[in-house]
Amino acid sequence: MQRRAAAIYVVFFVLVAAVAFSLTTVAQEPSVSVDGQNYSQGDTISAAGTEWTVNVNDGEGNLSTVNESARFTASIANNSSLLFVNGEYRPAPNGSGGGAGTGTGSPSPSTTGTPGTIGTSVSTGEGANNDSATRFRVVIANATPSNGSAGNASGNATNVTSFTLRQQFETSARLREDPSVADVPLTGENGTQYVRYRNGSTQPLDEYLPEPEVRNVSVGDSFPYKNNSTTVESVNTSGATLAWEGRLTRSQDFEEGSNVTLGGTTYVAQFPTNSTVTLSQNVSGYQAEQAAVTQFNNRILGLWGVVIISLFAAILIVALAYMPVRG
């Protein structure tokens, strides 16, 4: 009687598993298909006066556009340091008075991105160990506005139109290279630094060092900065602004289901094939169809759970029915 009841339960669970499995085989997954324009590798899209190039490869891609005359700016702070090497200025290494030449790409009229190869190939501090590099300190006089006030809230003064580049010397290196003096300068009671000669005599450090080179730069002057044809755009008491034109490349990556914005319009990307992308404005429709696919897959997983649990229950009942009984 015990084994007969077990056989009935086994048949029941096997039947449940079979029905669940048959449902998984006949169920059809809903498709995701929205109306839109199809694009292949190398196609172009024009949006709000900007032409984008489509790049598609293996089910993903990007849109790219190039502005050959984008506008960029950089700032150099008062009292910061610059290196002059190979006929151009570069920011000095970190820790040497820094703050010089922080680039801020600002293409016209209103685009975003990062500068291209023009003007950005030189890294900060390059040339610091070059014997031909000359270090200059940016000096901007605290000019007084013509109306006698102390300047506006931002620190700008109306009559500041230029700044000075004053040569700086690597004092420690210069002393080490001179065998007639000690490697380290002395500091007097009044704070004045002295050079001590090997014969015991001393000389003020300012008198020992050569006369520093001084260069004056005004608004509108050409300023060779980091391999750019740069112009000094403005000067105030806190620093100077440099401006130049260069190449700006922008790109937007996309994959299946990701959004792309062109000219203020949002599109959703779908890949009918690995080498073709469809851009559709029906973003909400795509999301609804994608949600239906997700729900379908969840139900299929539930049916597979029923198959596995039912078969496991049938095997367990058979095992229990044939266990030996004591007595």
C-alpha positions as CSV (number, residue, x, y, z in Angstrom):
1,M,0.0,0.0,0.0
2,Q,2.9,2.3,0.9
3,R,4.6,1.8,-2.5
4,R,1.3,2.1,-4.4
5,A,0.7,5.6,-2.8
6,A,4.3,6.5,-3.6
7,A,3.7,5.6,-7.3
8,I,0.7,7.8,-7.5
9,Y,2.7,10.8,-6.1
10,V,5.6,10.1,-8.4
11,V,3.3,10.1,-11.4
12,F,1.7,13.4,-10.2
13,F,5.0,15.2,-9.9
14,V,6.4,13.8,-13.1
15,L,3.2,15.0,-14.9
16,V,3.6,18.5,-13.3
17,A,7.3,18.6,-14.5
18,A,6.3,17.6,-18.0
19,V,3.5,20.2,-18.3
20,A,5.9,22.9,-17.0
21,F,8.6,21.8,-19.5
22,S,6.2,21.8,-22.4
23,L,5.2,25.4,-21.6
24,T,8.9,26.5,-21.8
25,T,9.2,24.9,-25.2
26,V,6.1,26.4,-26.8
27,A,6.3,29.9,-25.2
28,Q,7.5,32.6,-27.6
29,E,9.6,35.4,-26.3
30,P,8.2,38.9,-27.2
31,S,10.4,40.9,-29.6
32,V,11.8,44.4,-29.1
33,S,11.3,46.4,-32.2
34,V,10.8,50.2,-32.4
35,D,10.6,52.5,-35.4
36,G,13.6,54.5,-36.3
37,Q,16.4,55.2,-38.7
38,N,19.0,52.5,-39.4
39,Y,22.7,53.4,-39.6
40,S,25.8,51.4,-40.5
41,Q,29.5,52.0,-40.1
42,G,30.6,55.4,-41.5
43,D,27.1,56.9,-41.9
44,T,26.6,60.5,-40.8
45,I,23.8,62.2,-38.8
46,S,23.2,65.9,-38.9
47,A,21.7,67.4,-35.8
48,A,21.4,71.1,-34.8
49,G,24.1,72.0,-37.3
50,T,26.6,69.3,-36.1
51,E,27.5,66.3,-38.2
52,W,28.1,63.1,-36.3
53,T,29.8,60.0,-37.7
54,V,28.4,56.6,-36.8
55,N,30.9,53.9,-35.7
56,V,29.4,50.4,-35.2
57,N,31.2,47.2,-34.4
58,D,30.0,43.9,-32.9
59,G,26.8,45.1,-31.4
60,E,28.1,48.4,-29.9
61,G,29.5,51.7,-31.1
62,N,29.7,55.5,-30.8
63,L,28.9,58.8,-32.5
64,S,31.8,61.2,-33.0
65,T,32.2,64.7,-34.3
66,V,35.2,66.9,-34.8
67,N,35.5,70.7,-34.5
68,E,38.7,71.9,-36.1
69,S,38.4,75.4,-34.7
70,A,37.2,75.0,-31.1
71,R,38.1,77.6,-28.6
72,F,40.1,76.7,-25.5
73,T,41.4,78.7,-22.5
74,A,44.0,78.2,-19.8
75,S,44.8,80.3,-16.8
76,I,48.2,81.0,-15.2
77,A,48.0,82.3,-11.6
78,N,50.0,85.2,-10.1
79,N,53.2,84.0,-8.4
80,S,53.0,80.6,-10.1
81,S,56.0,79.2,-12.1
82,L,56.4,78.4,-15.7
83,L,59.2,76.6,-17.6
84,F,60.5,78.0,-20.9
85,V,62.0,75.2,-23.0
86,N,62.3,74.7,-26.7
87,G,60.8,78.1,-27.4
88,E,57.5,77.6,-25.5
89,Y,56.2,77.9,-21.9
90,R,54.9,74.9,-19.9
91,P,53.5,74.6,-16.4
92,A,56.2,73.9,-13.8
93,P,56.1,70.5,-12.0
94,N,53.9,70.1,-8.9
95,G,55.3,71.5,-5.8
96,S,57.3,74.2,-7.5
97,G,54.9,77.1,-7.3
98,G,52.3,75.3,-9.5
99,G,48.9,76.5,-10.4
100,A,50.2,77.5,-13.8
101,G,48.3,76.8,-17.0
102,T,45.3,74.8,-15.9
103,G,43.6,74.1,-19.2
104,T,39.8,74.6,-19.5
105,G,38.5,73.5,-22.8
106,S,35.7,75.9,-23.8
107,P,34.8,75.5,-27.4
108,S,32.5,78.0,-29.1
109,P,29.7,78.5,-29.0
110,S,28.5,75.9,-26.4
111,T,30.0,72.5,-26.7
112,T,31.7,70.1,-24.2
113,G,34.5,67.6,-24.5
114,T,38.2,67.4,-24.2
115,P,40.9,69.1,-26.4
116,G,42.3,67.0,-29.3
117,T,45.9,66.6,-30.3
118,I,46.5,70.3,-30.8
119,G,47.8,71.9,-27.7
120,T,47.5,68.9,-25.3
121,S,50.4,66.7,-26.2
122,V,52.7,68.2,-23.5
123,S,52.2,66.9,-20.0
124,T,52.5,69.0,-16.9
125,G,56.1,69.5,-15.8
126,E,57.8,68.1,-18.9
127,G,61.2,69.6,-19.4
128,A,61.9,70.0,-15.6
129,N,65.1,68.1,-15.9
130,N,66.1,69.7,-19.2
131,D,69.3,71.7,-19.0
132,S,67.9,74.2,-21.5
133,A,64.7,74.9,-19.4
134,T,64.5,78.3,-17.8
135,R,62.1,78.8,-14.9
136,F,60.1,82.0,-14.6
137,R,57.7,83.3,-11.9
138,V,54.5,85.1,-13.0
139,V,54.4,88.5,-11.3
140,I,51.3,90.7,-11.6
141,A,51.4,94.1,-10.0
142,N,48.5,94.9,-7.6
143,A,47.3,97.8,-9.7
144,T,44.9,100.3,-8.3
145,P,41.7,101.1,-10.2
146,S,41.5,104.5,-11.7
147,N,38.6,105.5,-9.4
148,G,40.8,104.9,-6.3
149,S,38.9,101.9,-5.0
150,A,40.5,98.7,-4.0
151,G,39.1,96.8,-6.9
152,N,35.9,94.8,-7.4
153,A,34.9,91.7,-5.4
154,S,36.6,89.3,-7.8
155,G,40.0,90.9,-7.4
156,N,40.0,92.4,-10.9
157,A,41.5,95.8,-11.5
158,T,40.4,97.9,-14.4
159,N,43.9,99.0,-15.4
160,V,45.8,95.7,-15.3
161,T,46.8,94.9,-18.8
162,S,50.2,93.1,-18.4
163,F,52.2,90.8,-16.3
164,T,55.9,90.1,-15.8
165,L,57.9,86.9,-16.1
166,R,60.8,87.0,-13.8
167,Q,63.6,84.4,-14.1
168,Q,64.1,82.0,-11.1
169,F,67.3,80.3,-10.3
170,E,67.8,76.8,-8.9
171,T,69.9,78.0,-6.0
172,S,70.9,74.6,-4.5
173,A,71.9,73.2,-7.9
174,R,73.9,76.3,-8.7
175,L,75.8,76.2,-5.4
176,R,76.5,72.5,-5.8
177,E,78.0,73.1,-9.2
178,D,80.3,75.9,-7.9
179,P,83.3,74.4,-6.1
180,S,84.3,77.7,-4.6
181,V,81.3,78.0,-2.3
182,A,79.4,75.8,0.2
183,D,76.5,73.8,-1.1
184,V,74.0,75.4,1.3
185,P,73.4,79.1,1.8
186,L,73.6,80.7,5.3
187,T,70.7,82.7,6.8
188,G,71.6,85.8,8.8
189,E,69.8,87.2,11.8
190,N,67.8,89.6,9.6
191,G,66.7,86.8,7.4
192,T,69.1,87.6,4.6
193,Q,70.7,84.7,2.9
194,Y,74.5,84.5,2.2
195,V,76.8,82.4,0.2
196,R,79.9,81.1,2.1
197,Y,83.1,80.8,0.1
198,R,85.6,78.1,0.9
199,N,88.1,80.8,2.1
200,G,85.6,81.8,4.8
201,S,84.3,85.0,3.2
202,T,80.6,85.5,2.6
203,Q,78.4,87.4,0.0
204,P,74.7,88.1,0.0
205,L,72.9,85.5,-2.1
206,D,71.2,88.2,-4.3
207,E,74.6,89.6,-5.2
208,Y,76.1,86.2,-6.0
209,L,73.3,85.2,-8.3
210,P,73.3,86.7,-11.8
211,E,70.8,89.4,-12.8
212,P,67.5,87.7,-13.5
213,E,65.9,88.0,-16.9
214,V,62.6,89.8,-17.0
215,R,60.0,89.6,-19.7
216,N,56.9,91.7,-20.0
217,V,53.7,90.3,-21.5
218,S,50.6,92.4,-22.3
219,V,47.1,91.6,-23.3
220,G,46.9,90.7,-27.0
221,D,50.5,89.4,-27.1
222,S,51.3,86.0,-28.6
223,F,52.2,83.6,-25.9
224,P,53.7,80.2,-27.0
225,Y,52.1,77.9,-24.5
226,K,52.2,74.1,-24.6
227,N,52.6,73.9,-28.3
228,N,49.7,76.2,-29.0
229,S,49.4,79.5,-30.9
230,T,48.1,81.2,-27.8
231,T,47.1,84.8,-27.2
232,V,46.9,86.6,-23.8
233,E,43.2,87.3,-23.6
234,S,42.9,89.1,-20.2
235,V,44.9,89.9,-17.1
236,N,43.7,90.7,-13.5
237,T,45.5,90.9,-10.2
238,S,45.0,87.1,-9.6
239,G,46.2,85.8,-12.9
240,A,46.1,85.8,-16.7
241,T,43.8,84.0,-19.2
242,L,45.2,82.5,-22.4
243,A,43.1,81.5,-25.4
244,W,43.7,79.5,-28.5
245,E,41.9,77.5,-31.2
246,G,42.4,73.8,-31.6
247,R,40.9,70.5,-32.6
248,L,38.0,69.2,-30.4
249,T,36.8,65.6,-30.8
250,R,33.6,64.6,-29.0
251,S,32.0,61.2,-28.9
252,Q,29.0,59.4,-27.4
253,D,29.2,55.7,-26.7
254,F,26.1,53.6,-27.0
255,E,25.0,49.9,-26.7
256,E,21.8,48.1,-26.8
257,G,19.1,50.1,-24.9
258,S,21.3,53.1,-24.1
259,N,20.2,56.6,-24.8
260,V,21.9,59.1,-27.1
261,T,21.1,62.8,-27.2
262,L,21.6,64.7,-30.5
263,G,20.6,68.3,-30.9
264,G,18.4,68.2,-27.8
265,T,16.6,65.1,-28.9
266,T,17.0,61.8,-27.1
267,Y,17.2,58.5,-29.0
268,V,17.4,54.9,-27.9
269,A,19.8,52.6,-29.6
270,Q,18.9,49.1,-30.8
271,F,21.0,46.7,-32.8
272,P,19.1,44.7,-35.4
273,T,22.4,43.2,-36.4
274,N,26.0,43.5,-35.0
275,S,26.8,45.9,-37.8
276,T,23.7,48.1,-37.8
277,V,22.1,50.3,-35.2
278,T,18.6,51.8,-35.1
279,L,18.1,55.1,-33.4
280,S,14.5,55.7,-32.3
281,Q,12.8,58.6,-30.6
282,N,10.3,56.1,-29.1
283,V,12.2,55.7,-25.9
284,S,9.2,54.9,-23.7
285,G,8.0,52.3,-26.2
286,Y,11.4,50.5,-26.2
287,Q,11.4,50.5,-22.4
288,A,7.9,49.0,-22.3
289,E,8.8,46.2,-24.8
290,Q,12.0,45.6,-22.8
291,A,10.0,45.3,-19.6
292,A,7.8,42.7,-21.3
293,V,10.8,40.7,-22.3
294,T,12.1,40.8,-18.7
295,Q,8.7,39.6,-17.4
296,F,8.7,36.7,-19.9
297,N,12.2,35.6,-18.9
298,N,11.2,35.7,-15.2
299,R,8.2,33.4,-16.0
300,I,10.3,31.0,-17.9
301,L,12.7,30.8,-15.0
302,G,9.7,30.1,-12.7
303,L,8.6,27.2,-15.0
304,W,12.1,25.7,-14.9
305,G,12.0,26.0,-11.1
306,V,8.7,23.9,-11.2
307,V,10.4,21.3,-13.4
308,I,13.4,20.9,-11.1
309,I,11.4,20.9,-7.9
310,S,8.9,18.4,-9.2
311,L,11.5,15.9,-10.5
312,F,13.4,16.2,-7.2
313,A,10.2,15.5,-5.3
314,A,9.5,12.4,-7.4
315,I,13.0,11.1,-6.8
316,L,12.7,11.7,-3.1
317,I,9.4,9.9,-2.8
318,V,10.8,6.8,-4.7
319,A,13.8,6.8,-2.3
320,L,11.6,7.0,0.8
321,A,9.2,4.3,-0.5
322,Y,11.9,1.7,-0.9
323,M,13.6,2.4,2.4
324,P,13.7,-0.7,4.6
325,V,11.2,-0.9,7.4
326,R,12.3,-2.2,10.9
327,G,10.4,-5.1,12.2
